[in-house]
Amino acid sequence: MVEIRKLKTAKLMKKVMADHFYEIDAAMKAGNPKVAWCTSVGPAELLRAMGFVVYFPENHAAILGATRTATDYIPVANAIGYSPEICSYLTADVGAYLKGFTPLAKIYDGIETIPKPDVLVYNTNQCRDVKDWFEWYARRWNVPCLGIESYVNVGEVTETHVQGIAGQFKKLADDLTAATGNKLDMDKLAETVWLSRKCSDLWKEVLEMATHKPSPLTFFDGTIHMGPAVVMRGTQVAIDYYETLLEELRGWVAEGVAAVPGEKFRIYWEGMPIWGKLRENAELFLRLKTAVVASTYCNSWIFTALTPTAVTVCPSGCRKRPGSPS
Ligand code: SF4
């Protein structure tokens, strides 16, 4: 019999995630602020700086997986033509929608549906599937779907690449204003990018706590505690969360508390978590006295290239350093 040691901060996680979903649900019901759907590595900072509340359907798909309901709904999407070979996040989410199901309604009293967006915004930097996923909802609800088409198979990033993407961002901001009336606030953008970078740095620090021997956390803790880095980057809430978590982890390190008591082996996890088997996997590795201390998945939300002090270019083409007067 093994027992998973839970960080106390996990309770705070439940609260901040609940607040996140209730905020979006309230916005949808009131029609204000407007709701934007965003891909997980999409332009969340831009959307927040334009006054949208931001919802991440990939997070919803992960919840479908973690609640072991994804496999009930993937075939529903397959039945309307989505291949079983494509991303199961997409098919689980679309299938659940077609059946009128969301685990959010079971977890959070008063939430009945996923939030209908005012606009859907993607970036193909992570995969092509997200565009098809969002366009399906856009057709269904007759709402605009806008996005950034990223370059693929890039070796060295050149100025041409940077200018190409910057141009798309400027057009995206203009198109969002035309579609919804929301305007870009450049000071808010600078602040949001700063908050995102800070969140990213703190999340990196959290993951690096696993370099201690014994490690105070494992990959399975990371998959839970990454929530704010995924859905709340660009907010003070995420920063406060990771500062609290880090304080607790530092305490564990100082006291020599191990996530895996008697830790003998330290290994790396490749690829996605098995959402529906997180507990079983965590217990399996506990029994094997093995700490999974590194992964590409949890590291995917470290964005050290975010540079809040860089010169930004406003949609109308003026150049302005964040924080400086117009
Ligand atoms: S393929 Fe990966 S990045 Fe793309 S939608 Fe699915 S989970 Fe997200």
Residues whose N, C-alpha, C, O or C-beta is under 5 A from the ligand:
A	BS01	SF4	E58 C87 Y89 Q126 C127 D129 V130
